[in-house]
Amino acid sequence: MARVFVDDALKEIPNRNELIVMAAIHARTLPENKSKTIGSWKNRAVESMIQIVDGKATQSSIVDAWCKKQSAIKKARAEAVRTEK
């Protein structure tokens, strides 16, 4: 079953390595499950793959979200350094 699922996702992102990286990045941007169960990370990983297969998360949208998140982190760190001085 998982093999078929990955093959479906490869139709959206043809390179298997890029697919894994994009799914991992997208899973980190998804909101955490409200219940703190052991499989919460697994649930987000599966959800990210489902969104990629359904076309809800494209390669460009995932990269854009990651860049925005990195920019926000960089700004927060710069602000923290400024307030320490």
C-alpha positions in Angstrom: 0.0 0.0 0.0 2.7 2.5 0.9 4.6 1.7 -2.4 1.5 2.6 -4.4 1.1 5.8 -2.3 4.6 6.9 -3.1 4.2 6.0 -6.8 1.1 8.3 -6.8 3.1 11.1 -5.2 5.9 10.7 -7.8 3.5 11.8 -10.4 3.4 15.2 -8.7 7.2 15.4 -7.8 9.0 13.1 -10.2 12.3 12.9 -8.3 12.1 10.5 -5.3 14.7 12.4 -3.3 13.0 15.7 -3.9 9.7 14.1 -2.9 11.1 12.9 0.4 12.6 16.3 1.2 9.4 18.2 0.2 7.2 15.9 2.2 9.5 16.3 5.3 9.5 20.1 4.9 5.8 20.2 4.4 5.1 18.0 7.4 7.1 20.4 9.6 4.9 23.3 8.5 1.6 21.5 9.2 0.1 22.3 12.6 0.7 19.8 15.3 -2.0 17.3 16.2 -3.9 18.5 19.3 -3.5 15.1 21.0 0.1 14.4 22.0 0.2 10.8 20.9 3.3 8.9 20.0 2.4 8.8 16.3 1.7 12.6 15.9 4.8 13.0 13.7 3.8 10.0 11.6 0.3 11.5 11.2 1.8 14.8 9.9 4.1 13.0 7.5 1.2 11.0 6.1 -1.0 14.1 5.9 1.8 15.9 3.9 2.0 13.1 1.4 -1.7 13.0 1.0 -1.7 16.8 0.3 1.1 16.3 -2.3 -0.8 13.5 -4.0 -4.1 15.6 -4.0 -2.3 18.6 -5.4 -3.0 20.8 -2.4 0.7 21.2 -1.7 2.9 21.8 -4.7 6.6 22.0 -4.8 6.6 25.8 -5.2 4.1 26.3 -2.3 6.1 24.1 0.0 9.4 26.0 -0.8 7.6 29.4 -0.4 6.2 28.4 3.0 9.7 27.1 4.1 11.3 30.4 3.0 8.8 32.4 4.9 9.3 30.4 8.0 13.1 30.7 7.7 12.8 34.5 7.2 10.6 34.8 10.3 13.1 32.8 12.4 16.0 35.0 11.1 14.1 38.1 12.1 13.2 36.8 15.5 16.8 35.9 16.2 18.0 39.4 15.0 15.4 41.0 17.3 16.5 38.8 20.2 20.1 39.9 19.7 19.0 43.6 19.6 17.1 43.3 22.8 20.0 41.7 24.6 22.3 44.6 24.0 
